[in-house]
């Protein structure tokens, strides 16, 4: 299990992130404070406060998804 911090600024970025997550055959969670959402749910992510840094928790590995995480990573 790995954790990453990301920032999604626009609806297009959320859609790109969810599309990449859906291609993975393992669970991916995204959370902020006490709100935990399935990263494969576009409506769930859009319901979160996108002005905040989000934590992504991957329960598996995918090089393709890692590239997406790096694109939205917070330094």
Secondary structure, 3 states (H helix, E strand, C coil): CEEEEECCCCHHHHHHHHHHHHCCCCCEEEEECCEEEECCCHHHHHCCCCCCCEEEEECCCCHHHHHHHHHHECC
